[in-house]
């Protein structure tokens, strides 16, 4: 598979929804396949909360992309046919401008001074990327979870620039419980003594403990209760492979391991920023309701929910579908079996692949 | 209402399920009403995770008891009729021996050296209390949540000493997800730099930040998603009443406030101990299955689940009911409407009160 990573600089800067602005910024992107001569085969993939631009294949570090089961040669999103683009979102920590980058105005790391970024800002910055890449219109903008929110926002904000949108395991807004869970994670980070109000990198420390706790909680929301029960049940962790002496059950060990691992590569300020963007998203914020928000949409929508997802359960997808129907938008909603809870959107299944393939290719 | 608090000392000590033992221990109890001459009107109330012996009425500090809606003169558990007893559980932090007490052997605060205590140990210590009070048999042993686990264990362990058991919003064992949630809370406490591996009191500090985060998460599990949505929705917190400048939404402010408040009175080691007891409970642990575990039960059971409870949902109560039926135990199960999620067991409603009253009084 032909793939390419590139850091793209936007000297023109960007005005953000909060009123703040970045005088310049960079987006780290990865592309797969080739743009055809008529420029009609471009697919934009929007990543979820802890994802990045590395969607498919192996990168030089040997890491497999986060959606490798779906994206690649002859896969549901076929890189032999489509020119696939993904960028690390603004505010992230995988190469794009974010809290751990150097602030070009001061020459110092942004830290707590990186502005608040919203889903709308991401879509606006991705639109700037679209222009830079010379893509007149995306054949398909797609994402799961927070990525699905971006796909929805794309179809609302730039209807003329998107032909089809894929909104998977997502919602038109975060629920009260979603916000509550994220606030617990943020609290845990903020109260880590290494956090230093967000300016920790310059001090040579990282709020790893707080970030670990936040991620452990995150994992509970990504998995379904049933899946957890099947995988771990009430099995005791054998003492040889305990990551921590305080652990009794396998599920505790799993969370400890996953939480710890996450802190090796993720930035705590980005964690706070991304969860704030997620909590803050409400497609109908500047409209009377979701029906009105979708009134400008001209793209075709594919909305997928997963039965075991309790973070953004099928009902959230159906709300979008209902608003689409009220606007006579060409739209399909389907609930798929997914053993992995919210994470189901990441994994290939025959039905899921077929639905995506048919929708993009039709 | 006649009520009395008393600290009862057990010089004989207790052997614990873990193999450890306490050479002596104390239980702080509160009683309401009078034991009748035939000693047939005694009711034992077992408290939930963060409860204590103060069940009903106002204590000298002006605090209303945690089950005041249900227990009192002419209430569902009528203190004019019954002699009601509740003790702060062993390992707690409201007067009974626990991690924040003085270890009589060393003269120092127990801290991390307080042994692990189980639901079975609580029931055994309550049985010692039963003997001390000269009560031959409880008319009714009842509790919600972790308290319901104790009521269930009473009916298994001391069938001849209990006539009726009330098991509300409880389960015969914690689920994988229950354990996972508790582990996040414990992790947050352990990684608070003030925790000092559990020996913080002697250093004059408290792991308040970790305990606060743990409690914030706890609150999410006690409330239902629907209840949170109705109460807070996506409403923004007005800036005058923000408890923390980082807060955007009302629900965040609520969790911050509740979490902070909890740390004023609760002990972090007790938090860990209580959640470990909850996670560790499995009524069928020493049996082939739950049916066999209940084979010794001779008391009548009242099992109540609440429809909005997602911590110990109705299905968990029905499992107990099924095992009871398989053993021909006189048992009733009912799912009640409860807007408060798991916390519903704390609040009076006409149906709930009537069911309890009829069951105890019959």
Interface residues (C-beta under 8 A of the other chain):
Chain A: X173 X174 X175 X176 X177 X179 X180 X181 X183 X184 X186 X187 X188 X190 X191 X192 X193 X209 X210 X212 X213 X216 X217 X219 X220 X225 X228 X229 X231 X232 X233 X234 X246 X247 X248 X249 X251 X252 X255 X256 X259 X276 X279 X280 X282
Chain B: X173 X174 X175 X176 X177 X179 X180 X181 X183 X184 X186 X187 X188 X190 X191 X192 X193 X209 X210 X212 X213 X216 X217 X219 X220 X225 X228 X229 X231 X232 X233 X234 X246 X247 X248 X249 X251 X252 X255 X256 X259 X276 X279 X280 X282
